[in-house]
Amino acid sequence: MELICAVDLLDGAAVRLIQGDYDRRVSAGVTAPDLARRFVAAGCRRVHVVDLAGARAGYPVQAPLLAAVAEAARSEAPDCVIEATGGLRRPADVDAVLAVADEAILGTAAIADPGFVTACATAHPGRIGVALDLRGRRATLDGWRRDGGAVDAVALARTLVDAGAGRLVVTDTRRDGTLAGPNLGLLAELRAALPTATLVAAGGVGSLVDLAALRELGVDGAVVGLALLTGAIDPAEALQVAAG
């Protein structure tokens, strides 16, 4: 299982939100480029960069900061993969982000129109994923502020993979930023329904025990954010547990 380190961008700084609430944020205490550099120096080889302002606005807002994060990470390890998300709702915005990042993770636009996933995946083979942000078993849109409709999570996940999503990043928004542990039940259901898809877990990872449980579940990657900022998880130890 791959350890994926999260760098969330808001108002020019690196932060973590509690359950997606923009008014409840935890500062990283360092700049976003320095945070990315620290993660990569510890051994992380995939950085998940979220433009939180872009997710809320509906278009990328912090492109220069994303570029600085990517440059800092690659200065430590040129083979580091940068995946970027937040506000990617037009083909031109996806193109612009992929000029800097290695992969783009679509969100709201993909849920609203799976055809957008197909179009982006055709234009950028192997470089398009989708973020499936869930509240319960329903998707949330527009920076987790709007309900995405009544389609069940498993059916929606299958639709997105069939549309061309190269990886599916599944976040339980009620657990994100809480360190309360991932939603293992739902992730197990998704793993069983999509045995060959690249499935990434996000939201709630707060301990090495959580990482071990995800690895045993058979997910392909785990996004960790707040636990790394607070020191609840040591990056070097997390890498060892993820690798088994």
N, C-alpha and C positions, 0 to 999 in steps of 0.2 A: 504494500500500500504506500502511496506517495503522500508525504507531508507537504501541505501547501500553506504557505504563510501569507496572512492577509494584511494588506496595507490599505486602509480606508481613508479617503481624502475628503475633507470638508473645510471650507473657508481657508484654504491654503495650508492646512495642517493635517497631520496624521492623527486619527481618532478611532475610537470604537463606540458604536451606539448600543444602548441597552434596548433590546427588543425592537430595534429600528426606530426608536424615538429620537428625533433630531434635537430635542431639548434635554436628553439624558445621554451625555457623551463622556467618554473617558479619554483624556489626552495621552498620546504616546510618550510625551515628555521629550521627544527628539523630532527632528524634521523627518518628513516622509522619505526623502532619499537616504538619510542616515539609518532609518529603521529598516528599509529594504537591504541596505548594505550589511547591517548587523545580521539579519536573517540569513543572507546568502553566505556570509563569512562563517556562520555556524553550521553550514552544510545544506541548507534548503536550496533546492534547484527549481522550484516553481513558486512564483509570487503572484498572488491574486489581488489585483489593484481595483478598488471600487471608487468611482467618482460619485460620491453620495449626493453632491449638489446636482450633478447631471441626472441622476436617477429621479430626483425631485422635479427638475426643470423639464426633462424630456429630451435633452440634447447634451452632449459633452460640454462641461464647463471648465474643467481643469486640465486641459490638454498639455500646457507647458509643464505642469507638475508631474503628470504621467510620464512625460519624456524624461524629466529629471530622475524620477524613480527608476525607470528602465535603464538609464545610463549608469546610475549608481550601482544597481544590481549586477549589471554586466561588467562593471569595472572589477568586481570581486570574482565573477565566474562568467566568462563569455557564453557558456552553454546554458545559462539560467533562462528559463522560460517565463515570459511575462504574459499573463492573461489579464485582460482589462474588460471592465463592465461598467454600466451606469449611463443611461440615457441614449443607448444605441438603437434608434428607432427609424433611421433613414440610411439607405445604402451609402450615401456620401459620408456619413459619420462613421460607419463601420470601416470604410476605406481609409479614412483619416486615422482612426485608431490603429489599424493594422499597419500603417506606415511606421508606427512606433513600437507597438506590442506584437508579440508572436501570435496570440490568439485573441479573439473577441468573444465575449460571453453575452449573448442577447438576453433580453428580459421581457418587458412589457409588450413590445412589438411582436415578439415570437409567440407569446401566449394568445394575443389578439388575432394573429394571422400566421399560422404555421407555414404558409407560402413564403413569408419573408425569410424564414430559416432556409428553405430550399434555395431561394434566390441568392442569399449570402453564401451558402455552402457551395453553390455552383461557381460563384465568382471567386471564392477563396477556399479551395479544397483543403480539408484537413485543419482548418483554422477557426472553425465556428462551433461554439458550444451554446448551451442555453441554461440560464438560471431559473430553476423552478422554486420560487419562494412561496412557502405554504403557511397558511394559518389553519390549523386542523388539517383537513384534506382538500382545501380549496386554495387556489392560487391568489396571490395578492399582487397588485400592479402599482405603477407610479410611485416607486419608492415605498412600497408597502402601505400605501394610504387608501387603495381602492380594491374592492373585492373583484376577483377575476371571473366570477360566475360559478355555476353549479357543477361543472365538469369535475369528476373525481380525480385525485392526484395520479393514480396509476394509469387511468385511461389517457390523461393529458400527457403524462410522461411518454407513453407509448407513441402517441401522435407526434410529439416533438422529435423523438428518435427516428421515427419513420420519415419525418420531413427532412432529416439530414443533420441533426445535431450530433456533432462528434463526441461530445461529452455533456453530461447532465449534472449540474451543480444544484443539489437539493438542500434548501435551507428551511428549517423549522423556525419561523420568525418568533414564535413564543419563547423559544429557548435561546435564540441568538443573543450573545452578550451577557448571558446569565451564569455560565459555567455549570449549569444544572445537568449536563449530560445530553447526548444526542437522542433523537427519536429513533431508537433501534427497531421498534416494531414496524414503523412505516418504511424504514430503510430496508428491512428484511423483506417486506412485501414487494418493494420496488425491485430489489435484487432478484427475487424469484420470478417476477413478471418480465424482467429485461435481463436475462442471464449473460448476454454478450455485449450489452451497452457499457460504455465507460461511465460509471456512476461515482459521483463525488459527494461526500457528506459535509454539511456545514451547519453550524448553529448548535451551541451548547457544549462543545468539547471543553472540558475543564480539568482533565487529569490524564495521566498515562493509562489508567484503567479504561477510560473512555476510548482512547486510541486503540488499545488492544482489542476491545470489544468490536470496534469498527473493522479492524483487520480480520478478525475471526468471522465477521459477517460476510466478508468478501467484497467490500466496496473497494474501488480503485484508488481513491484519494480522500483525504480529510483536510478541510480548510480550518485552520486554527488562528484565532486573532487575539481576543482578550486574554486568554490563558498565557500566551507568550508575553504580552505586555506586562501583566501583573507578576510574572514569575511563577505562576501556578504550575507551568510546564516549562522545563528546560529544553531548548531546541535540540541540543545534542542527544539528550535522552529520548526525546520524542522521535527523532529520526531512527534511533535504534529500535524502538517499539514498533514503529510503522513498518520497518523492514523485516520485523519478525526475528 
